Amino acid sequence: MTAPPKKKFREIWTGKDGIKHMRVNYHEGQIRADKSTARYVIMLAGTQGGKTCYGPHWLYDRILETKVKGEDNDYLAITATFPLLKMKMVKEFRLLFENLLQLGVYKDADKLFLSHERYHGAELWRVIFGSATNPESIESATAKAAWLDEAGQKQFKREAWEAIERRLSIYEGRALFTTTLYCLGWLKTEIYDKAMAGDKTFEVISFDSMVNPLFPKDVYNRARATLPPWKFKMFYQGEYDNPAGQIYDAFNEKTCVIDRFPIPKNWLIYCGHDFGGVNPAAVFYAKDPDTGFFYLFDTFRPQEGMAMHERVEAWKRTTEGMTVVQRCGGSHQEEENRQLYTAHGWPIQEPKIHNVEAGIDKVYALHKLNKIFVFRDLNDYLDEKQSYSRELDDNYTPTDQIEDKSKYHLMDAERYLLSEFTPETAEPSGEGEVWKY
């Protein structure tokens, strides 16, 4: 018996009356996303699972629900990079909005779609397109809904999501995330994990590439036979796994990411610093004298244009009323930075271990022993920790090179500090002066 032909995602035909008709055939995963009433819908799917083609339909439904005459009816469509915007998102969007539904016109130079509907001579609604690599481009908008495509890519920065969420705040707008899983990062720690913990603001819709009836089974089977299990699971099954090359895979987030609590006054404070050219960073650890466990209670990244004395004052406020026993950071060549901070009242020691791999080994061992605990609201740190990885070769084998190493300032600050300690005892090789603020 011959199997019935598989239906296309969109079926378009001209009726006897000469009018074009369209039927959209959602598959199981798309139906689940379409029925979701969560404010933020997270569609995690295998490659070619039908994510990007669904996005314009979801956004159109939100426009119909929320557009109001006399209001600013702005909507956002944001993807990871400008090349993806041109190749995927805009192409799918224009097919539905411009070609099939003929709702308006896309202005490529302005990255805007303007509706034909008019109110007092101006478009009734518009869609603003942007790239997550340039979140400043959407800061002036007040949006009613947003579609985020390929939000799981490393290029889609958490700062972009934060900017989008601010734009949605006035109208409490909804958002749709559509992505294949590429790495661990902010999407997992700040969105996925919250949904899994029961936060009803989010709903995760996860499905396999094969849920798309048009996906070739032989391609799927070949990928399963040839790819590493972690890569197949993420790229074709829409499920998180620990990718090869993840440097701190010993970090147990279920055990070691904890709720914030007041740091006891008798705990000693240790500060790690990475100077960086334009992106200095700092980490602040408190050590429990009874257990030897470390608790990361704060991180620091300066505001743009923040002077050195302003950074020092910020650090003193962070450690006010606490006993700071050690500050260290920077490479051997950065002695001038240490002297400048010392002159501003914040002495920083040179780390005793300069070798990057030796320092990573020390931090790894502390994670392996579950001696580092992190307050769960420290998103910058958790994002870096999850995505800190080695480059892979053509066989998906980790190399010695750290991917985008220059971007991981908090990891460097932590390594400088914690490489001073013996993991088994969590004791420093030597403590310097004690400071109280």
C-alpha positions as CSV (number, residue, x, y, z in Angstrom):
1,M,0.0,0.0,0.0
2,T,1.4,3.4,-1.0
3,A,1.9,5.9,1.8
4,P,-0.1,9.1,1.4
5,P,1.9,12.1,0.1
6,K,3.4,14.3,2.8
7,K,1.8,17.6,3.1
8,K,3.8,20.8,2.6
9,F,4.1,23.3,5.4
10,R,2.0,25.8,3.3
11,E,-0.5,24.8,0.7
12,I,-1.6,27.6,-1.7
13,W,-4.3,27.4,-4.3
14,T,-6.6,29.6,-6.3
15,G,-10.3,29.0,-5.8
16,K,-13.1,29.2,-8.3
17,D,-13.7,32.7,-7.3
18,G,-10.2,33.6,-8.4
19,I,-9.1,34.3,-4.8
20,K,-5.9,32.7,-3.5
21,H,-6.2,30.5,-0.4
22,M,-3.6,29.2,2.0
23,R,-3.6,26.3,4.4
24,V,-0.8,25.9,7.0
25,N,-0.1,22.4,8.1
26,Y,1.6,22.6,11.5
27,H,3.3,19.5,12.7
28,E,3.2,18.3,16.3
29,G,5.9,20.5,17.6
30,Q,4.6,23.6,15.9
31,I,1.1,22.8,17.2
32,R,2.4,22.7,20.8
33,A,4.1,26.0,20.4
34,D,1.0,27.5,18.9
35,K,-1.2,26.4,21.8
36,S,1.2,27.7,24.4
37,T,-0.1,30.5,26.5
38,A,3.2,31.2,28.3
39,R,4.6,34.7,27.9
40,Y,7.9,33.3,26.6
41,V,7.7,30.3,24.3
42,I,11.0,28.5,23.8
43,M,11.1,26.3,20.7
44,L,14.2,24.0,20.8
45,A,14.3,21.8,17.8
46,G,16.5,19.6,15.7
47,T,18.0,21.1,12.5
48,Q,15.4,21.7,9.8
49,G,12.7,20.9,12.3
50,G,10.4,23.8,11.1
51,K,11.4,26.6,13.5
52,T,12.1,29.6,11.3
53,C,9.2,29.0,8.9
54,Y,6.9,28.9,12.0
55,G,8.2,32.2,13.4
56,P,6.4,34.6,11.0
57,H,3.1,32.9,11.6
58,W,3.4,33.2,15.4
59,L,4.4,36.9,15.0
60,Y,1.4,37.6,12.7
61,D,-0.9,36.1,15.3
62,R,0.5,38.4,18.0
63,I,0.1,41.4,15.7
64,L,-3.6,40.6,15.1
65,E,-4.0,40.2,18.9
66,T,-2.3,43.4,20.0
67,K,-2.4,46.1,17.4
68,V,-4.5,49.1,18.5
69,K,-5.2,52.3,16.6
70,G,-3.5,55.3,18.2
71,E,-0.8,53.2,19.9
72,D,2.8,52.5,18.9
73,N,2.4,49.0,17.3
74,D,6.0,47.9,17.0
75,Y,7.2,44.3,16.9
76,L,10.7,42.9,16.9
77,A,12.3,40.2,14.8
78,I,15.9,39.5,16.0
79,T,18.4,36.9,14.9
80,A,21.9,36.0,15.9
81,T,23.9,37.8,13.1
82,F,23.2,40.1,10.1
83,P,24.1,37.3,7.6
84,L,21.5,35.0,9.2
85,L,19.0,37.9,9.2
86,K,19.4,38.2,5.4
87,M,19.6,34.5,4.6
88,K,16.9,33.1,6.8
89,M,14.7,35.3,8.9
90,V,13.9,38.1,6.4
91,K,13.5,35.5,3.6
92,E,10.8,33.6,5.6
93,F,9.2,36.7,6.9
94,R,8.8,38.4,3.5
95,L,7.4,35.2,1.9
96,L,4.5,35.3,4.3
97,F,4.0,39.0,5.1
98,E,4.9,40.5,1.8
99,N,4.3,37.9,-0.9
100,L,1.5,35.7,0.4
101,L,-0.5,38.0,2.7
102,Q,0.6,41.3,1.0
103,L,0.4,43.1,4.3
104,G,3.0,45.8,3.6
105,V,6.5,46.4,2.3
106,Y,10.0,45.6,3.6
107,K,12.5,48.4,3.6
108,D,15.9,46.8,3.5
109,A,17.9,49.9,4.1
110,D,16.0,50.6,7.4
111,K,15.5,46.9,8.3
112,L,11.8,47.7,8.7
113,F,8.5,46.2,7.5
114,L,5.8,48.8,7.2
115,S,2.2,47.7,7.1
116,H,-0.2,48.9,4.4
117,E,-2.8,49.6,7.1
118,R,-2.9,53.3,7.8
119,Y,-3.9,55.4,10.7
120,H,-3.7,59.2,10.4
121,G,-1.5,58.7,7.3
122,A,1.1,56.5,9.0
123,E,1.5,52.8,9.1
124,L,-0.7,51.2,11.7
125,W,2.1,48.7,12.7
126,R,5.6,47.9,11.8
127,V,8.2,45.1,12.4
128,I,11.7,46.1,13.4
129,F,14.5,43.7,12.4
130,G,17.9,43.5,14.1
131,S,20.9,41.5,15.0
132,A,21.9,40.3,18.5
133,T,25.4,41.4,17.8
134,N,24.1,45.0,17.8
135,P,21.5,45.2,20.5
136,E,21.7,49.0,20.6
137,S,19.8,49.0,17.3
138,I,16.5,48.2,19.1
139,E,16.9,50.2,22.3
140,S,14.5,53.0,21.2
141,A,11.6,50.7,20.4
142,T,8.6,49.9,22.7
143,A,7.5,46.5,21.4
144,K,4.3,44.4,21.8
145,A,5.9,41.1,20.8
146,A,9.3,39.7,19.6
147,W,10.5,36.7,17.6
148,L,14.1,35.6,18.4
149,D,15.6,33.2,15.9
150,E,18.7,31.1,16.5
151,A,19.0,32.5,20.1
152,G,21.0,29.4,21.0
153,Q,24.0,30.5,19.0
154,K,27.1,31.9,20.8
155,Q,26.7,35.2,18.8
156,F,23.3,35.8,20.3
157,K,24.5,37.5,23.5
158,R,22.5,37.7,26.7
159,E,22.8,41.5,26.5
160,A,20.6,41.3,23.4
161,W,17.9,39.4,25.2
162,E,18.0,41.8,28.1
163,A,17.5,44.7,25.6
164,I,14.6,42.9,24.0
165,E,13.0,42.2,27.4
166,R,13.2,45.9,28.3
167,R,11.5,46.8,25.0
168,L,8.7,44.4,25.8
169,S,8.2,45.5,29.4
170,I,5.6,48.3,28.9
171,Y,3.1,46.1,27.1
172,E,4.2,42.9,28.8
173,G,4.8,41.6,25.4
174,R,5.3,37.9,24.5
175,A,8.4,36.4,22.9
176,L,9.1,33.3,20.8
177,F,12.5,31.8,20.8
178,T,13.3,29.5,17.8
179,T,16.7,27.7,17.8
180,T,18.8,24.7,17.3
181,L,21.0,24.0,20.3
182,Y,24.7,24.9,19.6
183,C,26.2,25.4,23.0
184,L,25.5,25.8,26.7
185,G,25.1,29.5,27.7
186,W,22.7,32.1,28.9
187,L,19.7,30.5,27.1
188,K,20.2,27.4,29.2
189,T,21.0,28.9,32.5
190,E,18.6,31.9,32.4
191,I,15.7,30.5,30.3
192,Y,15.7,26.7,30.0
193,D,16.7,26.0,33.6
194,K,14.0,28.4,34.9
195,A,11.4,26.7,32.8
196,M,12.5,23.2,34.0
197,A,12.4,24.5,37.6
198,G,8.7,25.4,37.2
199,D,8.7,29.0,36.2
200,K,5.4,29.4,34.3
201,T,6.7,32.5,32.5
202,F,8.5,30.2,30.2
203,E,7.4,27.1,28.3
204,V,9.9,24.9,26.5
205,I,8.7,23.1,23.4
206,S,11.5,20.6,22.4
207,F,11.3,18.3,19.4
208,D,13.3,16.1,17.1
209,S,14.1,16.9,13.5
210,M,12.0,13.9,12.5
211,V,8.9,15.5,13.9
212,N,9.0,17.5,10.7
213,P,7.3,15.0,8.2
214,L,9.4,16.4,5.4
215,F,12.8,15.7,7.0
216,P,14.6,12.8,5.2
217,K,15.0,9.8,7.4
218,D,18.2,8.7,5.7
219,V,19.8,12.0,6.5
220,Y,18.7,11.7,10.1
221,N,20.1,8.1,10.4
222,R,23.4,9.1,8.8
223,A,23.8,11.9,11.3
224,R,23.1,9.5,14.2
225,A,25.7,7.1,12.8
226,T,28.4,9.6,12.2
227,L,28.2,12.4,14.7
228,P,29.3,12.3,18.4
229,P,26.3,11.5,20.6
230,W,26.3,15.0,22.2
231,K,26.2,16.7,18.9
232,F,23.5,14.5,17.5
233,K,21.4,15.1,20.6
234,M,21.7,18.8,20.4
235,F,21.6,19.3,16.7
236,Y,19.0,16.7,15.7
237,Q,17.0,16.0,18.9
238,G,16.6,19.4,20.4
239,E,18.0,18.4,23.8
240,Y,20.8,19.8,25.8
241,D,24.0,17.8,26.5
242,N,27.5,18.6,27.6
243,P,29.4,19.3,24.3
244,A,32.9,18.1,23.7
245,G,35.4,20.8,24.6
246,Q,33.5,22.2,27.6
247,I,36.3,23.2,29.9
248,Y,34.5,23.1,33.2
249,D,32.3,20.1,32.7
250,A,32.9,19.1,36.3
251,F,30.9,22.1,37.5
252,N,27.7,20.6,39.0
253,E,25.1,23.3,38.5
254,K,22.4,21.3,40.2
255,T,24.4,21.2,43.4
256,C,26.6,24.2,43.3
257,V,24.3,27.0,42.0
258,I,22.4,28.2,45.0
259,D,20.1,30.9,46.3
260,R,21.7,34.0,47.7
261,F,22.1,34.5,51.4
262,P,23.9,37.1,53.6
263,I,27.6,36.5,53.9
264,P,28.5,35.9,57.6
265,K,30.8,38.6,58.9
266,N,33.5,36.1,60.0
267,W,34.0,34.7,56.5
268,L,37.2,35.8,54.7
269,I,36.9,37.5,51.3
270,Y,39.1,36.8,48.3
271,C,39.1,38.9,45.1
272,G,40.3,37.9,41.6
273,H,41.0,40.4,38.9
274,D,41.5,40.4,35.1
275,F,42.6,43.8,33.8
276,G,41.8,43.5,30.1
277,G,42.2,46.2,27.6
278,V,38.7,47.6,27.7
279,N,36.9,44.9,29.6
280,P,38.4,44.5,33.1
281,A,36.6,42.1,35.4
282,A,36.5,40.9,39.0
283,V,35.2,38.1,41.1
284,F,34.5,38.2,44.8
285,Y,34.6,35.0,46.8
286,A,33.7,34.4,50.5
287,K,35.3,31.3,52.2
288,D,33.4,29.4,54.9
289,P,36.1,28.8,57.6
290,D,34.3,25.6,58.8
291,T,34.1,23.8,55.5
292,G,36.7,25.5,53.3
293,F,34.0,26.0,50.6
294,F,34.1,29.1,48.4
295,Y,31.0,31.1,47.7
296,L,31.0,33.5,44.7
297,F,28.8,36.3,45.9
298,D,29.5,39.0,43.3
299,T,31.1,39.8,40.0
300,F,32.2,43.1,38.4
301,R,32.3,44.5,34.9
302,P,32.7,48.3,34.7
303,Q,30.2,50.6,33.1
304,E,31.5,52.3,29.9
305,G,33.9,55.1,30.7
306,M,34.3,54.1,34.4
307,A,37.6,55.5,35.7
308,M,40.0,53.4,37.8
309,H,39.3,55.2,41.1
310,E,35.5,54.7,40.4
311,R,36.2,50.9,40.0
312,V,38.1,50.8,43.3
313,E,35.3,52.6,45.1
314,A,32.8,50.1,43.7
315,W,34.9,47.2,44.9
316,K,35.1,48.8,48.4
317,R,31.4,49.1,48.5
318,T,31.0,45.4,47.5
319,T,33.3,44.4,50.4
320,E,32.1,46.9,52.9
321,G,32.1,45.5,56.4
322,M,34.0,42.4,55.3
323,T,37.5,41.2,55.8
324,V,39.5,41.0,52.5
325,V,42.5,38.8,52.9
326,Q,43.6,38.4,49.3
327,R,43.4,40.2,45.9
328,C,45.3,38.9,43.0
329,G,45.2,39.1,39.2
330,G,46.8,40.0,35.9
331,S,49.7,38.4,34.0
332,H,53.3,38.9,34.8
333,Q,53.5,41.6,32.2
334,E,50.7,43.7,33.9
335,E,52.6,44.9,36.9
336,E,51.9,48.5,36.0
337,N,48.2,47.9,36.4
338,R,48.7,46.3,39.8
339,Q,50.8,49.4,40.9
340,L,48.1,51.8,39.6
341,Y,45.3,50.0,41.6
342,T,47.6,49.9,44.6
343,A,48.0,53.7,44.3
344,H,44.2,54.1,44.4
345,G,44.0,52.1,47.6
346,W,43.3,48.6,46.2
347,P,46.6,46.5,46.4
348,I,46.6,43.6,44.0
349,Q,49.1,40.8,44.1
350,E,50.7,39.0,41.1
351,P,49.4,35.4,40.9
352,K,51.9,32.7,41.7
353,I,50.8,30.5,38.8
354,H,50.9,32.0,35.3
355,N,50.4,29.0,33.2
356,V,46.8,29.0,31.9
357,E,46.4,25.2,31.8
358,A,47.8,24.8,35.3
359,G,45.4,27.4,36.6
360,I,42.4,25.8,34.8
361,D,43.4,22.5,36.4
362,K,43.2,24.0,39.9
363,V,39.7,25.5,39.3
364,Y,38.6,22.2,37.7
365,A,39.7,20.3,40.7
366,L,37.8,22.6,43.0
367,H,34.7,22.0,40.9
368,K,35.2,18.3,40.9
369,L,35.3,18.4,44.7
370,N,32.1,20.6,44.7
371,K,34.0,23.3,46.7
372,I,32.8,26.3,44.6
373,F,29.2,27.5,45.1
374,V,27.7,30.3,43.0
375,F,24.7,32.5,43.8
376,R,22.2,31.8,41.0
377,D,21.6,35.5,40.1
378,L,25.2,35.9,38.9
379,N,24.3,35.4,35.3
380,D,27.4,36.8,33.7
381,Y,29.5,34.2,35.5
382,L,27.2,31.3,34.8
383,D,27.1,32.2,31.1
384,E,30.9,32.2,30.8
385,K,31.2,29.0,32.9
386,Q,28.8,27.1,30.7
387,S,30.2,28.3,27.4
388,Y,33.9,28.3,28.2
389,S,35.2,25.7,25.7
390,R,38.1,24.5,23.6
391,E,38.1,24.6,19.8
392,L,37.3,21.4,18.1
393,D,39.1,19.9,15.2
394,D,37.4,18.3,12.1
395,N,36.7,15.1,14.1
396,Y,35.0,17.1,16.9
397,T,38.0,16.4,19.2
398,P,38.9,19.2,21.6
399,T,42.2,21.0,20.8
400,D,44.5,22.9,23.2
401,Q,43.1,26.2,22.0
402,I,40.4,28.0,24.0
403,E,37.6,29.3,21.8
404,D,37.3,33.1,21.9
405,K,39.6,33.2,24.9
406,S,39.8,37.0,25.0
407,K,36.1,37.2,25.8
408,Y,36.2,35.3,29.0
409,H,37.3,37.9,31.5
410,L,35.5,36.4,34.5
411,M,37.0,33.0,33.9
412,D,40.5,34.6,33.8
413,A,39.8,36.5,37.0
414,E,38.7,33.4,38.7
415,R,41.7,31.4,37.5
416,Y,44.1,34.0,38.7
417,L,42.6,33.8,42.2
418,L,41.8,30.2,42.7
419,S,45.0,28.9,41.2
420,E,46.5,30.1,44.5
421,F,44.7,27.3,46.4
422,T,45.3,23.6,46.9
423,P,42.1,21.9,45.9
424,E,42.1,19.1,48.4
425,T,42.6,21.4,51.4
426,A,41.3,24.7,49.8
427,E,44.2,26.4,51.6
428,P,46.2,29.2,50.0
429,S,49.9,29.0,49.6
430,G,50.2,32.2,51.6
431,E,48.0,35.1,52.7
432,G,49.0,38.7,52.6
433,E,47.8,41.7,54.5
434,V,44.2,41.9,55.8
435,W,42.0,44.8,54.8
436,K,38.6,45.9,56.1
437,Y,36.3,48.5,54.6
